[in-house]
Amino acid sequence: MSIYYVYAYLRESDGTPYYIGKGKNNRAFRPHTYVSVPNNHTKIIFLEHNLEENKALQMEIEYIKLYGRKNIGTGILHNL
């Protein structure tokens, strides 16, 4: 069933993404363990819609590769 999506949280300062995730229903708006959900919901954008779960996971991985991860020194995302 194509109910998954890929989303990004954007920084207030410059509009760049600081987190990429996949979800369904209201996942993008619920608390996360390692990263805060933007108070300003206009800073949550949906990059991909109507995906099967495996395609959403694949797209999430691709976006994380594109922007890179801070914890391993490859980019700007707080994804672990």
PDB file with one MODEL, atoms N, CA, C and O in Angstrom:
MODEL        1
ATOM      1  N   MET A   1       0.840  -1.179   0.000  1.00  0.00           N
ATOM      2  CA  MET A   1       0.000   0.000   0.000  1.00  0.00           C
ATOM      3  C   MET A   1       0.893   1.253   0.000  1.00  0.00           C
ATOM      4  O   MET A   1       1.882   1.303   0.731  1.00  0.00           O
ATOM      5  N   SER A   2       0.562   2.230  -0.788  1.00  0.00           N
ATOM      6  CA  SER A   2       1.377   3.445  -0.956  1.00  0.00           C
ATOM      7  C   SER A   2       0.952   4.536   0.014  1.00  0.00           C
ATOM      8  O   SER A   2       0.278   5.493  -0.366  1.00  0.00           O
ATOM      9  N   ILE A   3       1.348   4.383   1.258  1.00  0.00           N
ATOM     10  CA  ILE A   3       0.919   5.336   2.288  1.00  0.00           C
ATOM     11  C   ILE A   3       2.087   6.041   2.965  1.00  0.00           C
ATOM     12  O   ILE A   3       1.875   6.839   3.877  1.00  0.00           O
ATOM     13  N   TYR A   4       3.296   5.767   2.543  1.00  0.00           N
ATOM     14  CA  TYR A   4       4.482   6.338   3.183  1.00  0.00           C
ATOM     15  C   TYR A   4       4.938   7.608   2.468  1.00  0.00           C
ATOM     16  O   TYR A   4       4.576   7.864   1.319  1.00  0.00           O
ATOM     17  N   TYR A   5       5.742   8.395   3.182  1.00  0.00           N
ATOM     18  CA  TYR A   5       6.300   9.625   2.624  1.00  0.00           C
ATOM     19  C   TYR A   5       7.697   9.837   3.184  1.00  0.00           C
ATOM     20  O   TYR A   5       8.094   9.192   4.155  1.00  0.00           O
ATOM     21  N   VAL A   6       8.430  10.740   2.570  1.00  0.00           N
ATOM     22  CA  VAL A   6       9.745  11.163   3.051  1.00  0.00           C
ATOM     23  C   VAL A   6       9.638  12.660   3.326  1.00  0.00           C
ATOM     24  O   VAL A   6       9.102  13.414   2.513  1.00  0.00           O
ATOM     25  N   TYR A   7      10.150  13.080   4.474  1.00  0.00           N
ATOM     26  CA  TYR A   7      10.011  14.472   4.891  1.00  0.00           C
ATOM     27  C   TYR A   7      11.349  15.027   5.370  1.00  0.00           C
ATOM     28  O   TYR A   7      12.292  14.281   5.634  1.00  0.00           O
ATOM     29  N   ALA A   8      11.410  16.355   5.476  1.00  0.00           N
ATOM     30  CA  ALA A   8      12.604  17.040   5.975  1.00  0.00           C
ATOM     31  C   ALA A   8      12.189  18.102   6.973  1.00  0.00           C
ATOM     32  O   ALA A   8      11.144  18.738   6.830  1.00  0.00           O
ATOM     33  N   TYR A   9      13.028  18.287   7.993  1.00  0.00           N
ATOM     34  CA  TYR A   9      12.907  19.407   8.919  1.00  0.00           C
ATOM     35  C   TYR A   9      13.924  20.451   8.482  1.00  0.00           C
ATOM     36  O   TYR A   9      15.096  20.139   8.273  1.00  0.00           O
ATOM     37  N   LEU A  10      13.468  21.688   8.346  1.00  0.00           N
ATOM     38  CA  LEU A  10      14.334  22.765   7.867  1.00  0.00           C
ATOM     39  C   LEU A  10      14.745  23.694   8.998  1.00  0.00           C
ATOM     40  O   LEU A  10      13.971  23.958   9.918  1.00  0.00           O
ATOM     41  N   ARG A  11      15.961  24.176   8.916  1.00  0.00           N
ATOM     42  CA  ARG A  11      16.474  25.140   9.890  1.00  0.00           C
ATOM     43  C   ARG A  11      15.777  26.484   9.713  1.00  0.00           C
ATOM     44  O   ARG A  11      15.507  26.913   8.592  1.00  0.00           O
ATOM     45  N   GLU A  12      15.490  27.140  10.832  1.00  0.00           N
ATOM     46  CA  GLU A  12      14.919  28.495  10.798  1.00  0.00           C
ATOM     47  C   GLU A  12      15.912  29.478  10.193  1.00  0.00           C
ATOM     48  O   GLU A  12      15.524  30.386   9.458  1.00  0.00           O
ATOM     49  N   SER A  13      17.189  29.298  10.501  1.00  0.00           N
ATOM     50  CA  SER A  13      18.222  30.273  10.126  1.00  0.00           C
ATOM     51  C   SER A  13      18.412  30.409   8.622  1.00  0.00           C
ATOM     52  O   SER A  13      18.492  31.523   8.104  1.00  0.00           O
ATOM     53  N   ASP A  14      18.486  29.276   7.914  1.00  0.00           N
ATOM     54  CA  ASP A  14      18.813  29.359   6.482  1.00  0.00           C
ATOM     55  C   ASP A  14      17.976  28.453   5.585  1.00  0.00           C
ATOM     56  O   ASP A  14      18.189  28.417   4.373  1.00  0.00           O
ATOM     57  N   GLY A  15      17.030  27.724   6.166  1.00  0.00           N
ATOM     58  CA  GLY A  15      16.144  26.885   5.371  1.00  0.00           C
ATOM     59  C   GLY A  15      16.752  25.578   4.892  1.00  0.00           C
ATOM     60  O   GLY A  15      16.123  24.857   4.117  1.00  0.00           O
ATOM     61  N   THR A  16      17.964  25.258   5.338  1.00  0.00           N
ATOM     62  CA  THR A  16      18.559  23.982   4.947  1.00  0.00           C
ATOM     63  C   THR A  16      17.993  22.873   5.826  1.00  0.00           C
ATOM     64  O   THR A  16      17.579  23.126   6.957  1.00  0.00           O
ATOM     65  N   PRO A  17      17.974  21.648   5.313  1.00  0.00           N
ATOM     66  CA  PRO A  17      17.449  20.552   6.131  1.00  0.00           C
ATOM     67  C   PRO A  17      18.413  20.170   7.242  1.00  0.00           C
ATOM     68  O   PRO A  17      19.631  20.204   7.068  1.00  0.00           O
ATOM     69  N   TYR A  18      17.841  19.803   8.400  1.00  0.00           N
ATOM     70  CA  TYR A  18      18.667  19.262   9.478  1.00  0.00           C
ATOM     71  C   TYR A  18      18.288  17.838   9.821  1.00  0.00           C
ATOM     72  O   TYR A  18      18.975  17.182  10.604  1.00  0.00           O
ATOM     73  N   TYR A  19      17.190  17.347   9.239  1.00  0.00           N
ATOM     74  CA  TYR A  19      16.779  15.962   9.467  1.00  0.00           C
ATOM     75  C   TYR A  19      15.931  15.499   8.299  1.00  0.00           C
ATOM     76  O   TYR A  19      15.106  16.253   7.782  1.00  0.00           O
ATOM     77  N   ILE A  20      16.136  14.249   7.883  1.00  0.00           N
ATOM     78  CA  ILE A  20      15.328  13.597   6.847  1.00  0.00           C
ATOM     79  C   ILE A  20      14.722  12.354   7.480  1.00  0.00           C
ATOM     80  O   ILE A  20      15.409  11.609   8.178  1.00  0.00           O
ATOM     81  N   GLY A  21      13.436  12.131   7.237  1.00  0.00           N
ATOM     82  CA  GLY A  21      12.792  10.940   7.784  1.00  0.00           C
ATOM     83  C   GLY A  21      11.772  10.360   6.836  1.00  0.00           C
ATOM     84  O   GLY A  21      11.384  10.986   5.850  1.00  0.00           O
ATOM     85  N   LYS A  22      11.344   9.157   7.151  1.00  0.00           N
ATOM     86  CA  LYS A  22      10.238   8.536   6.419  1.00  0.00           C
ATOM     87  C   LYS A  22       9.126   8.284   7.415  1.00  0.00           C
ATOM     88  O   LYS A  22       9.380   8.075   8.601  1.00  0.00           O
ATOM     89  N   GLY A  23       7.914   8.304   6.942  1.00  0.00           N
ATOM     90  CA  GLY A  23       6.818   8.074   7.858  1.00  0.00           C
ATOM     91  C   GLY A  23       5.509   7.833   7.145  1.00  0.00           C
ATOM     92  O   GLY A  23       5.434   7.796   5.917  1.00  0.00           O
ATOM     93  N   LYS A  24       4.485   7.670   7.954  1.00  0.00           N
ATOM     94  CA  LYS A  24       3.109   7.590   7.467  1.00  0.00           C
ATOM     95  C   LYS A  24       2.234   8.241   8.518  1.00  0.00           C
ATOM     96  O   LYS A  24       2.665   8.459   9.651  1.00  0.00           O
ATOM     97  N   ASN A  25       1.025   8.546   8.147  1.00  0.00           N
ATOM     98  CA  ASN A  25       0.102   9.243   9.034  1.00  0.00           C
ATOM     99  C   ASN A  25       0.739  10.550   9.518  1.00  0.00           C
ATOM    100  O   ASN A  25       1.167  11.356   8.692  1.00  0.00           O
ATOM    101  N   ASN A  26       0.813  10.780  10.832  1.00  0.00           N
ATOM    102  CA  ASN A  26       1.328  12.061  11.337  1.00  0.00           C
ATOM    103  C   ASN A  26       2.752  11.952  11.901  1.00  0.00           C
ATOM    104  O   ASN A  26       3.140  12.766  12.739  1.00  0.00           O
ATOM    105  N   ARG A  27       3.517  10.982  11.465  1.00  0.00           N
ATOM    106  CA  ARG A  27       4.876  10.755  11.984  1.00  0.00           C
ATOM    107  C   ARG A  27       5.742  12.012  11.928  1.00  0.00           C
ATOM    108  O   ARG A  27       6.499  12.263  12.865  1.00  0.00           O
ATOM    109  N   ALA A  28       5.658  12.785  10.893  1.00  0.00           N
ATOM    110  CA  ALA A  28       6.504  13.970  10.734  1.00  0.00           C
ATOM    111  C   ALA A  28       6.264  15.005  11.835  1.00  0.00           C
ATOM    112  O   ALA A  28       7.112  15.866  12.068  1.00  0.00           O
ATOM    113  N   PHE A  29       5.130  14.928  12.507  1.00  0.00           N
ATOM    114  CA  PHE A  29       4.771  15.922  13.508  1.00  0.00           C
ATOM    115  C   PHE A  29       4.915  15.409  14.948  1.00  0.00           C
ATOM    116  O   PHE A  29       4.689  16.159  15.897  1.00  0.00           O
ATOM    117  N   ARG A  30       5.289  14.143  15.109  1.00  0.00           N
ATOM    118  CA  ARG A  30       5.436  13.547  16.444  1.00  0.00           C
ATOM    119  C   ARG A  30       6.876  13.646  16.929  1.00  0.00           C
ATOM    120  O   ARG A  30       7.800  13.695  16.117  1.00  0.00           O
ATOM    121  N   PRO A  31       7.079  13.676  18.250  1.00  0.00           N
ATOM    122  CA  PRO A  31       8.432  13.772  18.810  1.00  0.00           C
ATOM    123  C   PRO A  31       9.337  12.627  18.367  1.00  0.00           C
ATOM    124  O   PRO A  31       8.890  11.496  18.172  1.00  0.00           O
ATOM    125  N   HIS A  32      10.616  12.947  18.214  1.00  0.00           N
ATOM    126  CA  HIS A  32      11.654  11.989  17.863  1.00  0.00           C
ATOM    127  C   HIS A  32      12.606  11.865  19.047  1.00  0.00           C
ATOM    128  O   HIS A  32      12.627  12.726  19.925  1.00  0.00           O
ATOM    129  N   THR A  33      13.375  10.816  19.068  1.00  0.00           N
ATOM    130  CA  THR A  33      14.313  10.587  20.162  1.00  0.00           C
ATOM    131  C   THR A  33      15.505  11.533  20.106  1.00  0.00           C
ATOM    132  O   THR A  33      15.896  12.080  21.137  1.00  0.00           O
ATOM    133  N   TYR A  34      16.091  11.740  18.931  1.00  0.00           N
ATOM    134  CA  TYR A  34      17.360  12.457  18.826  1.00  0.00           C
ATOM    135  C   TYR A  34      17.284  13.845  18.191  1.00  0.00           C
ATOM    136  O   TYR A  34      18.291  14.549  18.132  1.00  0.00           O
ATOM    137  N   VAL A  35      16.129  14.237  17.727  1.00  0.00           N
ATOM    138  CA  VAL A  35      16.023  15.519  17.023  1.00  0.00           C
ATOM    139  C   VAL A  35      14.675  16.149  17.348  1.00  0.00           C
ATOM    140  O   VAL A  35      13.678  15.444  17.510  1.00  0.00           O
ATOM    141  N   SER A  36      14.644  17.470  17.444  1.00  0.00           N
ATOM    142  CA  SER A  36      13.389  18.144  17.777  1.00  0.00           C
ATOM    143  C   SER A  36      12.568  18.445  16.525  1.00  0.00           C
ATOM    144  O   SER A  36      13.098  18.776  15.465  1.00  0.00           O
ATOM    145  N   VAL A  37      11.268  18.319  16.691  1.00  0.00           N
ATOM    146  CA  VAL A  37      10.322  18.654  15.623  1.00  0.00           C
ATOM    147  C   VAL A  37      10.190  20.172  15.594  1.00  0.00           C
ATOM    148  O   VAL A  37      10.030  20.784  16.650  1.00  0.00           O
ATOM    149  N   PRO A  38      10.251  20.797  14.427  1.00  0.00           N
ATOM    150  CA  PRO A  38      10.109  22.257  14.373  1.00  0.00           C
ATOM    151  C   PRO A  38       8.771  22.717  14.957  1.00  0.00           C
ATOM    152  O   PRO A  38       7.723  22.145  14.657  1.00  0.00           O
ATOM    153  N   ASN A  39       8.818  23.750  15.788  1.00  0.00           N
ATOM    154  CA  ASN A  39       7.575  24.347  16.303  1.00  0.00           C
ATOM    155  C   ASN A  39       6.781  24.971  15.167  1.00  0.00           C
ATOM    156  O   ASN A  39       5.552  24.918  15.155  1.00  0.00           O
ATOM    157  N   ASN A  40       7.484  25.556  14.221  1.00  0.00           N
ATOM    158  CA  ASN A  40       6.873  26.156  13.047  1.00  0.00           C
ATOM    159  C   ASN A  40       6.698  25.057  11.995  1.00  0.00           C
ATOM    160  O   ASN A  40       7.664  24.663  11.341  1.00  0.00           O
ATOM    161  N   HIS A  41       5.487  24.571  11.835  1.00  0.00           N
ATOM    162  CA  HIS A  41       5.245  23.446  10.938  1.00  0.00           C
ATOM    163  C   HIS A  41       5.462  23.769   9.466  1.00  0.00           C
ATOM    164  O   HIS A  41       5.454  22.864   8.631  1.00  0.00           O
ATOM    165  N   THR A  42       5.656  25.040   9.136  1.00  0.00           N
ATOM    166  CA  THR A  42       6.016  25.353   7.746  1.00  0.00           C
ATOM    167  C   THR A  42       7.459  24.942   7.468  1.00  0.00           C
ATOM    168  O   THR A  42       7.894  24.943   6.317  1.00  0.00           O
ATOM    169  N   LYS A  43       8.206  24.590   8.522  1.00  0.00           N
ATOM    170  CA  LYS A  43       9.587  24.116   8.373  1.00  0.00           C
ATOM    171  C   LYS A  43       9.649  22.598   8.257  1.00  0.00           C
ATOM    172  O   LYS A  43      10.727  22.010   8.343  1.00  0.00           O
ATOM    173  N   ILE A  44       8.500  21.967   8.064  1.00  0.00           N
ATOM    174  CA  ILE A  44       8.427  20.537   7.766  1.00  0.00           C
ATOM    175  C   ILE A  44       7.945  20.427   6.329  1.00  0.00           C
ATOM    176  O   ILE A  44       6.840  20.856   5.997  1.00  0.00           O
ATOM    177  N   ILE A  45       8.782  19.849   5.485  1.00  0.00           N
ATOM    178  CA  ILE A  45       8.376  19.700   4.077  1.00  0.00           C
ATOM    179  C   ILE A  45       8.343  18.230   3.700  1.00  0.00           C
ATOM    180  O   ILE A  45       9.088  17.413   4.241  1.00  0.00           O
ATOM    181  N   PHE A  46       7.474  17.915   2.771  1.00  0.00           N
ATOM    182  CA  PHE A  46       7.320  16.547   2.300  1.00  0.00           C
ATOM    183  C   PHE A  46       7.993  16.443   0.932  1.00  0.00           C
ATOM    184  O   PHE A  46       7.589  17.087  -0.036  1.00  0.00           O
ATOM    185  N   LEU A  47       9.033  15.611   0.889  1.00  0.00           N
ATOM    186  CA  LEU A  47       9.853  15.483  -0.315  1.00  0.00           C
ATOM    187  C   LEU A  47       9.285  14.471  -1.296  1.00  0.00           C
ATOM    188  O   LEU A  47       9.390  14.649  -2.510  1.00  0.00           O
ATOM    189  N   GLU A  48       8.689  13.419  -0.777  1.00  0.00           N
ATOM    190  CA  GLU A  48       8.106  12.347  -1.585  1.00  0.00           C
ATOM    191  C   GLU A  48       6.796  11.909  -0.941  1.00  0.00           C
ATOM    192  O   GLU A  48       6.667  11.925   0.284  1.00  0.00           O
ATOM    193  N   HIS A  49       5.825  11.518  -1.761  1.00  0.00           N
ATOM    194  CA  HIS A  49       4.498  11.118  -1.280  1.00  0.00           C
ATOM    195  C   HIS A  49       4.083   9.795  -1.904  1.00  0.00           C
ATOM    196  O   HIS A  49       4.651   9.359  -2.905  1.00  0.00           O
ATOM    197  N   ASN A  50       3.085   9.164  -1.299  1.00  0.00           N
ATOM    198  CA  ASN A  50       2.430   7.973  -1.861  1.00  0.00           C
ATOM    199  C   ASN A  50       3.404   6.873  -2.248  1.00  0.00           C
ATOM    200  O   ASN A  50       3.397   6.380  -3.376  1.00  0.00           O
ATOM    201  N   LEU A  51       4.249   6.496  -1.283  1.00  0.00           N
ATOM    202  CA  LEU A  51       5.268   5.489  -1.540  1.00  0.00           C
ATOM    203  C   LEU A  51       4.965   4.191  -0.797  1.00  0.00           C
ATOM    204  O   LEU A  51       4.328   4.202   0.257  1.00  0.00           O
ATOM    205  N   GLU A  52       5.421   3.089  -1.350  1.00  0.00           N
ATOM    206  CA  GLU A  52       5.467   1.830  -0.621  1.00  0.00           C
ATOM    207  C   GLU A  52       6.560   1.985   0.440  1.00  0.00           C
ATOM    208  O   GLU A  52       7.466   2.802   0.271  1.00  0.00           O
ATOM    209  N   GLU A  53       6.491   1.219   1.524  1.00  0.00           N
ATOM    210  CA  GLU A  53       7.459   1.386   2.601  1.00  0.00           C
ATOM    211  C   GLU A  53       8.898   1.179   2.129  1.00  0.00           C
ATOM    212  O   GLU A  53       9.781   1.949   2.508  1.00  0.00           O
ATOM    213  N   ASN A  54       9.149   0.167   1.320  1.00  0.00           N
ATOM    214  CA  ASN A  54      10.521  -0.078   0.865  1.00  0.00           C
ATOM    215  C   ASN A  54      11.043   1.049  -0.016  1.00  0.00           C
ATOM    216  O   ASN A  54      12.228   1.376   0.046  1.00  0.00           O
ATOM    217  N   LYS A  55      10.184   1.647  -0.830  1.00  0.00           N
ATOM    218  CA  LYS A  55      10.589   2.786  -1.663  1.00  0.00           C
ATOM    219  C   LYS A  55      10.845   4.020  -0.790  1.00  0.00           C
ATOM    220  O   LYS A  55      11.778   4.778  -1.054  1.00  0.00           O
ATOM    221  N   ALA A  56      10.029   4.224   0.239  1.00  0.00           N
ATOM    222  CA  ALA A  56      10.227   5.358   1.158  1.00  0.00           C
ATOM    223  C   ALA A  56      11.570   5.213   1.867  1.00  0.00           C
ATOM    224  O   ALA A  56      12.299   6.195   2.007  1.00  0.00           O
ATOM    225  N   LEU A  57      11.907   4.012   2.314  1.00  0.00           N
ATOM    226  CA  LEU A  57      13.189   3.779   2.970  1.00  0.00           C
ATOM    227  C   LEU A  57      14.341   4.058   2.006  1.00  0.00           C
ATOM    228  O   LEU A  57      15.329   4.691   2.377  1.00  0.00           O
ATOM    229  N   GLN A  58      14.210   3.589   0.783  1.00  0.00           N
ATOM    230  CA  GLN A  58      15.238   3.821  -0.244  1.00  0.00           C
ATOM    231  C   GLN A  58      15.421   5.318  -0.500  1.00  0.00           C
ATOM    232  O   GLN A  58      16.552   5.795  -0.594  1.00  0.00           O
ATOM    233  N   MET A  59      14.326   6.057  -0.612  1.00  0.00           N
ATOM    234  CA  MET A  59      14.396   7.496  -0.863  1.00  0.00           C
ATOM    235  C   MET A  59      14.986   8.235   0.344  1.00  0.00           C
ATOM    236  O   MET A  59      15.759   9.177   0.172  1.00  0.00           O
ATOM    237  N   GLU A  60      14.628   7.815   1.557  1.00  0.00           N
ATOM    238  CA  GLU A  60      15.197   8.415   2.765  1.00  0.00           C
ATOM    239  C   GLU A  60      16.720   8.255   2.748  1.00  0.00           C
ATOM    240  O   GLU A  60      17.447   9.211   3.020  1.00  0.00           O
ATOM    241  N   ILE A  61      17.191   7.083   2.440  1.00  0.00           N
ATOM    242  CA  ILE A  61      18.629   6.818   2.370  1.00  0.00           C
ATOM    243  C   ILE A  61      19.294   7.705   1.326  1.00  0.00           C
ATOM    244  O   ILE A  61      20.368   8.253   1.573  1.00  0.00           O
ATOM    245  N   GLU A  62      18.671   7.850   0.171  1.00  0.00           N
ATOM    246  CA  GLU A  62      19.236   8.687  -0.895  1.00  0.00           C
ATOM    247  C   GLU A  62      19.336  10.156  -0.481  1.00  0.00           C
ATOM    248  O   GLU A  62      20.346  10.808  -0.745  1.00  0.00           O
ATOM    249  N   TYR A  63      18.298  10.675   0.162  1.00  0.00           N
ATOM    250  CA  TYR A  63      18.337  12.070   0.621  1.00  0.00           C
ATOM    251  C   TYR A  63      19.402  12.268   1.710  1.00  0.00           C
ATOM    252  O   TYR A  63      20.085  13.291   1.739  1.00  0.00           O
ATOM    253  N   ILE A  64      19.534  11.291   2.593  1.00  0.00           N
ATOM    254  CA  ILE A  64      20.568  11.391   3.638  1.00  0.00           C
ATOM    255  C   ILE A  64      21.952  11.376   2.999  1.00  0.00           C
ATOM    256  O   ILE A  64      22.833  12.124   3.423  1.00  0.00           O
ATOM    257  N   LYS A  65      22.155  10.543   1.995  1.00  0.00           N
ATOM    258  CA  LYS A  65      23.437  10.541   1.274  1.00  0.00           C
ATOM    259  C   LYS A  65      23.676  11.884   0.589  1.00  0.00           C
ATOM    260  O   LYS A  65      24.798  12.391   0.585  1.00  0.00           O
ATOM    261  N   LEU A  66      22.641  12.448   0.021  1.00  0.00           N
ATOM    262  CA  LEU A  66      22.757  13.722  -0.687  1.00  0.00           C
ATOM    263  C   LEU A  66      23.215  14.847   0.239  1.00  0.00           C
ATOM    264  O   LEU A  66      24.114  15.610  -0.114  1.00  0.00           O
ATOM    265  N   TYR A  67      22.607  14.954   1.412  1.00  0.00           N
ATOM    266  CA  TYR A  67      22.925  16.048   2.341  1.00  0.00           C
ATOM    267  C   TYR A  67      24.032  15.694   3.329  1.00  0.00           C
ATOM    268  O   TYR A  67      24.668  16.592   3.880  1.00  0.00           O
ATOM    269  N   GLY A  68      24.270  14.434   3.558  1.00  0.00           N
ATOM    270  CA  GLY A  68      25.320  13.992   4.467  1.00  0.00           C
ATOM    271  C   GLY A  68      24.946  14.146   5.927  1.00  0.00           C
ATOM    272  O   GLY A  68      24.000  14.847   6.283  1.00  0.00           O
ATOM    273  N   ARG A  69      25.730  13.457   6.770  1.00  0.00           N
ATOM    274  CA  ARG A  69      25.468  13.438   8.210  1.00  0.00           C
ATOM    275  C   ARG A  69      26.570  14.150   8.980  1.00  0.00           C
ATOM    276  O   ARG A  69      27.757  13.974   8.706  1.00  0.00           O
ATOM    277  N   LYS A  70      26.150  14.963   9.954  1.00  0.00           N
ATOM    278  CA  LYS A  70      27.111  15.698  10.787  1.00  0.00           C
ATOM    279  C   LYS A  70      27.970  14.758  11.629  1.00  0.00           C
ATOM    280  O   LYS A  70      29.172  14.981  11.775  1.00  0.00           O
ATOM    281  N   ASN A  71      27.358  13.705  12.186  1.00  0.00           N
ATOM    282  CA  ASN A  71      28.075  12.847  13.131  1.00  0.00           C
ATOM    283  C   ASN A  71      29.224  12.064  12.499  1.00  0.00           C
ATOM    284  O   ASN A  71      30.106  11.580  13.208  1.00  0.00           O
ATOM    285  N   ILE A  72      29.222  11.938  11.178  1.00  0.00           N
ATOM    286  CA  ILE A  72      30.337  11.249  10.513  1.00  0.00           C
ATOM    287  C   ILE A  72      31.116  12.198   9.600  1.00  0.00           C
ATOM    288  O   ILE A  72      31.987  11.776   8.839  1.00  0.00           O
ATOM    289  N   GLY A  73      30.784  13.485   9.693  1.00  0.00           N
ATOM    290  CA  GLY A  73      31.547  14.494   8.971  1.00  0.00           C
ATOM    291  C   GLY A  73      31.302  14.564   7.469  1.00  0.00           C
ATOM    292  O   GLY A  73      32.155  15.041   6.720  1.00  0.00           O
ATOM    293  N   THR A  74      30.131  14.088   7.026  1.00  0.00           N
ATOM    294  CA  THR A  74      29.851  14.105   5.591  1.00  0.00           C
ATOM    295  C   THR A  74      28.846  15.154   5.177  1.00  0.00           C
ATOM    296  O   THR A  74      28.583  15.312   3.985  1.00  0.00           O
ATOM    297  N   GLY A  75      28.262  15.891   6.145  1.00  0.00           N
ATOM    298  CA  GLY A  75      27.255  16.863   5.734  1.00  0.00           C
ATOM    299  C   GLY A  75      26.567  17.577   6.869  1.00  0.00           C
ATOM    300  O   GLY A  75      27.159  17.815   7.922  1.00  0.00           O
ATOM    301  N   ILE A  76      25.289  17.923   6.644  1.00  0.00           N
ATOM    302  CA  ILE A  76      24.564  18.858   7.507  1.00  0.00           C
ATOM    303  C   ILE A  76      23.409  18.257   8.324  1.00  0.00           C
ATOM    304  O   ILE A  76      22.771  18.970   9.099  1.00  0.00           O
ATOM    305  N   LEU A  77      23.137  16.969   8.161  1.00  0.00           N
ATOM    306  CA  LEU A  77      21.985  16.370   8.823  1.00  0.00           C
ATOM    307  C   LEU A  77      22.336  15.810  10.198  1.00  0.00           C
ATOM    308  O   LEU A  77      23.463  15.380  10.443  1.00  0.00           O
ATOM    309  N   HIS A  78      21.351  15.826  11.084  1.00  0.00           N
ATOM    310  CA  HIS A  78      21.504  15.245  12.418  1.00  0.00           C
ATOM    311  C   HIS A  78      21.048  13.794  12.459  1.00  0.00           C
ATOM    312  O   HIS A  78      20.983  13.204  13.537  1.00  0.00           O
ATOM    313  N   ASN A  79      20.735  13.212  11.322  1.00  0.00           N
ATOM    314  CA  ASN A  79      20.365  11.795  11.271  1.00  0.00           C
ATOM    315  C   ASN A  79      21.517  10.947  11.806  1.00  0.00           C
ATOM    316  O   ASN A  79      22.689  11.272  11.621  1.00  0.00           O
ATOM    317  N   LEU A  80      21.156   9.858  12.470  1.00  0.00           N
ATOM    318  CA  LEU A  80      22.195   8.950  12.987  1.00  0.00           C
ATOM    319  C   LEU A  80      22.315   7.739  12.138  1.00  0.00           C
ATOM    320  O   LEU A  80      23.137   6.867  12.419  1.00  0.00           O
TER     321      LEU A  80
ENDMDL
END
